[in-house]
């Protein structure tokens, strides 16, 4: 690091913090702090989804994986691409629930006790994922800066910056700074490629230096067979439903469509930039071979590329982009932590008569304290990829209850609790049996995960059928909301039937798929779902085709 790089980084940190504070000047209510008043435009929603869903540990993990085993390891990230079109179908679940947190939504579906269980999970999830992100960024910057700053110093500096503007502005500050920072993340993803190709001698040199299987879109040599990819996809589609920040991702737009567009296509942009990370790994693998050197840790590959390929000033810009990837996500998670504690612990159990001003104050303070737990978790993480898959896996086990409860009305709280407990127990028991060590974070493997998920869903069904059903009036009220547009999408207070607007939801009441009635006037009733779902799959096909063309170049 030199004076130019340091200046660029400082200008970025001070600038984005000042912008976040400025944009937050009108945040005066708890609703505005937690959900931005549900007024965010579709482009802000895309930037929020892209920024929140793209963390610094992702290019670290992906570049390191492709450096070690080839381009086909892209499926560690792309496993969610295969389920991204389903985001379009799931988005209305959250908006039409008309809740501020997923814990409140879970309480509506399964009861207050289940909502509290979810709250404790959600807080742990956000603490864990923030720790993974902070450690991922620290690894890159530590290497890229020539070990100028210690990882702990980097973690603390990032934390202070995003905490300042998130504390004052909540989701408004988080979402708007994410929109700005998303452009820097795109820079992060592709900036290294032209410098790297020039340094190693072009794509031809890559092909001469590396094994042929490094250039395959799919290869068993990567450790990712079809079963592994399918289990990663299941991890993604079930787990995404329970990730606590999904309420802000889906429900904070000014319209229902804004939430659909933002989360679906914001994440598809993320799948695009993943190609850049994977290609960077191949470039670093070639560069290391040409120079006759080695890396002590494959996850140092991204930082090594920054240090070796970029000139002064541009190195600073790249480090600023890494900070952007982290700070954008962490700011959103910080707001969600405050929302969870305030709406699902403080208001119902500590101070039921709290005023909005008191709730806003508690939301800000609790978000600060809980964020510091994420910093502590960051300090114990060793392998970023394993930790990244760990947090997604624990969400998938919780997702059994939420995903199953949305598709099957007969699911009840007893089945949900049993399914979650059994899934966790099976997962850890199988990993312990294989490794003979007891630990929090195991290297992710598809078989233990697959058995845990299968067992969890079987238990959900079996226990639900063998125990008393949920109160029918409450269940009918919950699913009736799913069949009508949110109050935020109405022109008056009268309920608007979603089917009459072509906005009925395909996934709701899945058993009905096998009845003739379900398919009558299909396009008229499900127009919004069907068209958006098809367009998303076209985008997915285009991304796979683009990657294939690059590898054949």
C-alpha positions in Angstrom: 0.0 0.0 0.0 1.2 3.5 -0.8 -0.1 7.0 -0.3 -2.2 6.9 -3.5 -3.9 3.7 -2.5 -4.5 4.8 1.0 -6.0 8.1 -0.2 -8.4 6.2 -2.5 -9.5 3.9 0.3 -10.0 6.7 2.8 -12.0 8.9 0.3 -14.3 5.9 -0.3 -14.8 5.1 3.3 -15.5 8.7 4.3 -17.6 9.4 1.2 -19.9 6.4 1.6 -20.3 7.0 5.3 -21.2 10.6 4.7 -23.6 9.7 2.0 -25.3 7.1 4.2 -25.7 9.7 7.0 -27.1 12.3 4.6 -29.6 9.9 3.0 -30.8 8.9 6.5 -31.8 12.4 7.6 -35.5 11.7 7.1 -35.6 8.3 9.0 -37.7 9.1 12.0 -39.9 6.0 12.6 -39.3 2.3 13.3 -41.1 1.4 10.0 -38.7 3.6 8.1 -35.7 2.3 10.0 -36.5 -1.4 9.5 -38.2 -1.5 6.0 -37.5 1.9 4.5 -41.2 2.7 4.6 -41.8 0.1 1.8 -41.0 2.9 -0.7 -37.8 1.6 -2.5 -37.8 1.7 -6.3 -37.1 -1.4 -8.3 -33.6 -0.2 -9.3 -32.7 0.4 -5.6 -34.2 -3.0 -4.8 -31.9 -4.6 -7.4 -28.9 -2.8 -6.0 -29.9 -3.9 -2.5 -30.3 -7.5 -3.5 -27.0 -7.5 -5.5 -25.1 -5.7 -2.8 -26.5 -7.7 0.1 -26.1 -11.0 -1.7 -22.6 -10.3 -2.8 -20.1 -10.5 0.0 -16.3 -10.2 0.1 -15.9 -13.9 1.1 -17.5 -15.0 -2.2 -14.8 -13.8 -4.6 -12.3 -15.1 -2.0 -13.8 -18.5 -1.9 -14.6 -18.8 -5.6 -11.3 -17.6 -6.9 -9.5 -19.9 -4.4 -11.6 -22.8 -5.5 -11.1 -22.3 -9.3 -7.4 -21.6 -8.6 -7.2 -25.1 -7.0 -9.6 -27.2 -9.0 -10.7 -25.3 -12.1 -13.6 -23.3 -13.5 -16.2 -25.9 -12.8 -16.1 -25.0 -9.1 -18.2 -22.1 -10.1 -21.2 -24.3 -9.1 -20.4 -23.6 -5.5 -21.8 -20.2 -6.3 -24.0 -21.1 -9.2 -25.9 -23.7 -7.3 -28.2 -20.8 -6.4 -28.5 -19.7 -10.0 -30.6 -22.8 -10.7 -33.1 -21.7 -8.1 -33.0 -17.9 -8.6 -36.1 -18.0 -10.9 -38.0 -19.3 -7.9 -37.3 -16.0 -6.1 -39.8 -14.4 -8.5 -42.5 -16.9 -7.2 -41.6 -16.5 -3.5 -41.3 -12.8 -3.3 -45.1 -12.2 -2.6 -45.0 -14.5 0.4 -43.2 -11.9 2.4 -44.9 -8.7 1.1 -48.4 -10.1 1.5 -47.6 -11.3 5.1 -47.6 -7.6 5.9 -45.0 -8.2 8.6 -41.7 -6.5 9.5 -39.7 -9.6 10.2 -39.9 -13.3 9.2 -40.2 -14.2 12.8 -43.5 -12.4 12.9 -44.5 -14.3 9.8 -43.5 -17.6 11.4 -45.5 -16.7 14.5 -48.6 -16.1 12.3 -48.1 -19.5 10.6 -47.1 -21.6 13.6 -47.7 -19.7 16.8 -45.8 -17.3 19.1 -43.5 -20.0 20.5 -42.3 -21.0 17.0 -41.7 -17.4 16.2 -39.4 -17.0 19.2 -37.4 -20.1 18.2 -37.0 -18.6 14.7 -35.9 -15.3 16.3 -33.0 -16.9 18.1 -32.0 -18.8 14.9 -32.2 -15.6 12.9 -29.9 -13.6 15.3 -27.4 -16.5 15.3 -27.5 -16.7 11.5 -26.9 -13.0 10.9 -24.1 -13.0 13.5 -22.4 -16.0 11.8 -22.8 -14.6 8.2 -21.4 -11.2 9.2 -18.4 -13.0 10.7 -17.8 -14.9 7.5 -18.0 -11.7 5.4 -15.7 -9.8 7.6 -13.1 -12.6 7.7 -13.4 -13.0 3.9 -12.6 -9.3 3.3 -9.8 -9.3 5.8 -8.1 -12.2 4.0 -8.1 -10.4 0.7 -7.0 -7.0 2.0 -4.3 -8.5 4.2 -2.7 -10.1 1.2 -3.5 -7.4 -1.3 -2.0 -4.7 0.9 1.3 -6.6 1.2 0.3 -7.4 4.8 0.3 -3.7 5.7 -2.7 -4.1 8.0 -3.5 -7.0 10.2 -6.8 -8.9 9.5 -8.2 -7.8 13.0 -7.5 -4.1 12.2 -9.3 -4.5 8.8 -12.3 -6.2 10.4 -12.6 -3.4 13.0 -12.2 -0.6 10.5 -15.0 -2.0 8.2 -17.3 -2.5 11.2 -17.0 1.1 12.4 -17.7 2.5 9.0 -20.9 0.7 8.2 -22.2 0.8 11.8 -22.1 4.6 11.7 -24.5 5.2 8.8 -26.6 2.1 9.5 -27.2 3.2 13.0 -28.7 6.5 11.9 -30.4 5.6 8.6 -31.5 1.9 8.9 -32.7 0.3 5.7 -32.9 3.6 3.8 -29.2 4.2 4.3 -28.3 0.5 3.8 -30.3 0.1 0.5 -29.2 3.4 -1.0 -25.5 2.9 -0.2 -25.8 -0.7 -1.5 -27.0 0.7 -4.9 -23.9 2.9 -5.1 -21.6 0.2 -3.9 -23.0 -2.4 -6.3 -21.1 -0.6 -9.1 -17.9 -1.0 -7.2 -18.6 -4.7 -6.7 -18.9 -5.1 -10.5 -15.5 -3.4 -10.8 -14.1 -5.8 -8.2 -15.4 -8.8 -10.3 -13.9 -7.9 -13.7 -11.0 -5.4 -13.1 -8.4 -8.1 -12.6 -9.1 -10.0 -15.8 -7.6 -7.7 -18.5 -4.5 -7.1 -16.3 -4.1 -10.8 -15.6 -4.5 -11.9 -19.2 -2.0 -9.4 -20.3 0.5 -10.6 -17.7 0.3 -14.3 -18.4 0.1 -13.9 -22.2 -3.6 -14.4 -23.0 -6.1 -17.2 -22.9 -3.8 -19.4 -25.0 -1.2 -19.3 -22.2 -3.8 -20.4 -19.7 -4.7 -23.4 -21.8 -1.0 -24.4 -22.2 -0.3 -24.1 -18.5 -3.3 -25.6 -16.9 -4.9 -29.1 -17.1 -7.8 -29.5 -19.7 -10.4 -30.1 -17.0 -9.7 -26.6 -15.6 -11.6 -25.3 -18.6 -14.8 -27.4 -18.3 -18.1 -26.0 -17.3 -18.7 -29.3 -15.5 -16.1 -31.7 -14.3 -15.9 -34.4 -11.7 -12.4 -33.3 -10.9 -13.8 -30.3 -9.2 -15.4 -32.4 -6.6 -18.8 -31.2 -7.8 -20.8 -34.1 -9.4 -24.5 -33.9 -10.3 -25.6 -35.1 -6.9 -23.5 -32.4 -5.1 -24.9 -29.7 -7.4 -28.4 -30.8 -6.8 -27.9 -30.8 -3.0 -26.4 -27.4 -3.2 -29.5 -26.3 -5.1 -31.8 -27.8 -2.5 -29.7 -26.0 0.1 -30.3 -22.7 -1.7 -34.1 -23.0 -2.5 -35.1 -24.1 0.9 -32.6 -22.1 2.9 -33.4 -18.8 1.2 -36.9 -18.9 2.6 -35.6 -18.8 6.1 -32.8 -16.3 5.8 -33.9 -13.4 8.0 -32.9 -10.6 5.7 -35.3 -11.9 3.0 -38.1 -9.7 4.4 -36.2 -6.6 3.5 -35.1 -8.1 0.1 -38.7 -9.0 -0.9 -41.0 -6.6 0.9 -39.4 -3.2 1.1 -40.2 -2.1 -2.5 -42.8 0.4 -3.4 -44.7 -2.3 -5.3 -44.8 -6.1 -5.2 -43.2 -6.3 -8.6 -40.3 -4.1 -7.4 -39.5 -6.8 -4.8 -39.7 -9.6 -7.5 -37.5 -7.7 -9.9 -35.0 -6.6 -7.3 -34.4 -10.0 -5.7 -34.6 -12.1 -8.8 -32.6 -10.0 -11.3 -30.3 -8.4 -8.7 -29.2 -11.9 -7.9 -28.9 -12.9 -11.5 -26.4 -10.0 -12.0 -24.5 -11.6 -9.1 -24.4 -14.9 -11.0 -22.9 -12.9 -13.9 -20.0 -11.4 -11.9 -19.3 -14.9 -10.5 -17.8 -15.7 -14.0 -15.2 -13.0 -13.4 -14.2 -14.6 -10.0 -13.8 -18.0 -11.5 -11.8 -16.8 -14.5 -9.5 -14.8 -12.1 -8.7 -18.1 -10.3 -7.5 -19.6 -13.6 -5.3 -16.5 -14.2 -3.7 -16.7 -10.8 -3.1 -20.5 -11.2 -1.2 -19.7 -14.4 0.7 -16.8 -13.0 1.9 -18.9 -10.0 3.1 -21.6 -12.3 4.9 -19.2 -14.7 6.7 -17.6 -11.7 7.5 -20.8 -10.0 6.0 -19.8 -6.7 3.3 -21.2 -4.4 0.5 -19.9 -2.2 0.2 -21.1 1.4 -3.6 -21.0 1.1 -5.7 -21.2 -2.1 -8.0 -18.5 -0.6 -5.1 -16.1 -0.9 -5.4 -16.2 -4.7 -7.7 -13.2 -5.0 -5.5 -11.0 -2.8 -2.4 -12.2 -4.6 -3.8 -11.1 -7.9 -4.6 -7.7 -6.6 -1.1 -7.2 -5.2 0.7 -8.5 -8.2 -1.4 -7.2 -11.1 -2.7 -3.8 -10.2 -0.9 -0.4 -10.2 -1.0 2.2 -7.4 -4.4 3.9 -7.2 -6.1 1.0 -8.9 -5.1 -1.3 -6.0 -6.7 1.2 -3.7 -9.9 1.2 -5.9 -10.0 -2.6 -5.7 -9.6 -2.6 -1.9 -12.4 0.0 -1.8 -14.6 -2.4 -3.9 -13.9 -5.2 -1.5 -14.9 -2.9 1.4 -18.1 -2.1 -0.6 -19.0 -5.7 -1.0 -18.8 -6.2 2.7 -20.1 -3.0 4.0 -23.2 -3.1 1.8 -24.2 -6.6 3.1 -23.2 -6.0 6.8 -25.3 -2.7 6.9 -28.4 -4.6 5.8 -27.8 -7.4 8.3 -27.2 -4.9 11.1 -30.6 -3.4 10.4 -32.2 -6.9 10.4 -30.6 -7.7 13.7 -32.1 -4.6 15.3 -35.5 -5.4 13.7 -35.5 -8.9 15.0 -34.6 -8.0 18.6 -37.0 -5.1 18.7 -40.1 -6.6 17.0 -39.7 -10.1 18.2 -38.1 -9.9 21.7 -38.3 -6.4 23.1 -41.9 -5.4 22.1 -43.7 -8.7 22.8 -41.7 -9.9 25.9 -40.0 -6.9 27.5 -42.1 -3.8 26.8 -45.4 -4.5 25.0 -46.5 -0.9 25.4 -43.3 0.6 23.8 -43.8 3.8 21.8 -42.5 4.0 18.3 -39.7 6.3 19.5 -38.7 3.7 22.1 -38.7 1.0 19.5 -36.6 3.0 17.1 -34.0 3.6 19.9 -33.9 0.0 20.9 -33.6 -1.1 17.3 -30.5 1.1 16.8 -28.8 0.1 20.1 -29.5 -3.7 19.7 -28.2 -3.6 16.1 -24.9 -2.2 17.4 -24.5 -4.7 20.2 -25.4 -7.8 18.1 -23.1 -6.7 15.2 -20.2 -6.8 17.6 -20.9 -10.5 18.1 -20.4 -11.0 14.4 -16.9 -9.4 14.8 -16.0 -11.9 17.5 -17.1 -14.8 15.2 -15.0 -13.4 12.4 -11.9 -13.8 14.6 -12.3 -17.7 14.9 -13.0 -18.5 11.2 -10.2 -20.4 9.4 -11.8 -21.5 6.1 -14.1 -19.0 4.4 -15.7 -21.5 1.9 -16.6 -24.0 4.6 -18.0 -21.2 6.8 -20.0 -19.8 3.9 -21.6 -23.1 3.2 -22.2 -23.7 7.0 -24.4 -20.6 7.3 -26.4 -21.5 4.3 -26.9 -25.0 5.6 -28.2 -24.0 9.0 -30.7 -21.8 7.1 -31.8 -24.7 5.0 -32.7 -26.8 8.1 -34.8 -23.9 9.5 -36.2 -23.5 6.0 -37.9 -27.0 6.2 -40.5 -25.4 8.5 -41.1 -22.3 6.5 -40.8 -23.8 3.0 -42.9 -26.8 4.0 -45.4 -24.6 5.8 -46.0 -22.4 2.8 -46.6 -25.3 0.4 -48.6 -27.6 2.8 -51.3 -26.1 4.9 -51.5 -29.1 7.2 -48.0 -28.6 8.6 -48.1 -27.6 12.2 -45.8 -26.3 15.0 -45.0 -29.8 16.4 -44.0 -31.1 13.0 -41.9 -27.9 12.3 -40.0 -28.1 15.7 -39.4 -31.8 15.3 -38.2 -31.5 11.7 -35.7 -28.8 12.5 -34.3 -30.7 15.6 -34.0 -34.0 13.7 -32.4 -32.3 10.6 -29.7 -30.7 12.8 -29.1 -33.9 14.8 -28.8 -36.1 11.7 -26.4 -33.7 10.0 -24.1 -33.4 12.9 -24.3 -37.2 13.8 -23.3 -38.2 10.2 -20.4 -35.7 10.1 -19.2 -36.8 13.5 -19.4 -40.5 12.4 -17.2 -39.7 9.4 -14.6 -37.4 11.0 -14.7 -38.7 14.7 -14.4 -35.0 15.7 -17.1 -32.8 17.2 -17.0 -29.2 15.8 -19.3 -26.4 14.8 -18.3 -26.0 11.2 -17.7 -29.2 9.2 -16.5 -29.2 5.6 -19.7 -29.3 3.6 -20.5 -32.6 2.0 -23.7 -33.5 0.1 -24.5 -36.9 1.6 -24.9 -35.7 5.3 -26.8 -32.7 4.1 -29.1 -34.7 1.8 -30.0 -37.2 4.5 -30.6 -34.5 7.0 -33.0 -32.6 4.6 -34.8 -35.8 3.6 -35.3 -36.9 7.2 -36.4 -33.4 8.2 -39.2 -33.2 5.6 -40.3 -36.8 6.4 -40.5 -35.8 10.1 -42.4 -32.6 9.3 -45.1 -34.6 7.4 -45.3 -37.5 9.9 -45.4 -35.5 13.1 -47.8 -33.0 11.6 -50.2 -35.8 10.7 -50.0 -37.4 14.1 -50.5 -34.3 16.2 -53.4 -31.7 16.4 -53.7 -29.3 13.5 -53.2 -25.6 13.8 -56.3 -23.5 14.6 -58.2 -23.5 11.3 -59.3 -19.9 11.5 -55.7 -18.7 11.9 -54.5 -20.8 9.0 -57.3 -19.6 6.8 -56.5 -16.0 7.7 -52.8 -16.5 7.0 -53.4 -18.0 3.6 -56.2 -15.6 2.8 -53.6 -12.8 3.0 -51.5 -14.7 0.4 -54.4 -14.6 -2.0 -54.8 -10.8 -1.8 -52.5 -7.9 -2.6 -50.7 -6.3 0.3 -52.3 -3.1 1.6 -49.2 -1.2 0.3 -50.3 -2.3 -3.2 -53.9 -1.2 -3.0 -55.4 2.2 -4.0 -57.8 2.0 -1.1 -58.4 -0.2 2.0 -60.6 -2.7 0.2 -59.0 -6.2 -0.3 -57.9 -6.9 -3.9 -58.1 -10.5 -5.1 -54.7 -11.4 -6.6 -56.2 -13.7 -9.2 -58.3 -10.9 -10.7 -55.0 -9.0 -11.3 -53.2 -12.0 -12.8 -51.1 -12.2 -9.6 -52.2 -15.4 -8.0 -49.2 -17.4 -6.7 -48.3 -20.7 -8.3 -46.5 -22.2 -5.3 -49.2 -21.7 -2.7 -51.2 -24.8 -1.9 -48.9 -27.1 -3.9 -51.2 -30.2 -3.5 -53.7 -28.4 -5.7 -51.4 -28.9 -8.7 -52.9 -32.3 -9.2 -56.5 -31.1 -9.6 -58.1 -29.9 -12.8 -59.4 -26.7 -11.1 -55.9 -25.5 -10.5 -55.1 -25.3 -14.2 -58.3 -23.5 -15.3 -57.6 -20.0 -16.8 -54.0 -20.6 -15.8 -52.4 -17.6 -17.6 -55.2 -15.3 -16.7 -54.7 -16.0 -13.0 -50.9 -16.6 -12.9 -49.7 -14.1 -15.5 -47.3 -12.3 -13.3 -45.7 -15.5 -11.9 -45.5 -17.3 -15.3 -44.0 -14.4 -17.4 -41.4 -13.4 -14.8 -40.5 -17.0 -14.1 -39.9 -17.7 -17.8 -37.8 -14.5 -18.3 -35.6 -15.4 -15.3 -35.0 -18.9 -16.8 -34.0 -17.2 -20.2 -31.5 -15.1 -18.2 -30.1 -18.3 -16.6 -29.7 -20.0 -19.9 -27.9 -16.9 -21.3 -25.4 -16.9 -18.4 -24.6 -20.6 -18.8 -24.2 -20.0 -22.6 -21.9 -17.0 -21.9 -19.6 -19.1 -19.6 -19.5 -21.9 -22.2 -18.4 -19.5 -24.9 -15.7 -17.9 -22.7 -14.3 -21.4 -22.0 -14.3 -22.3 -25.7 -12.6 -19.0 -26.7 
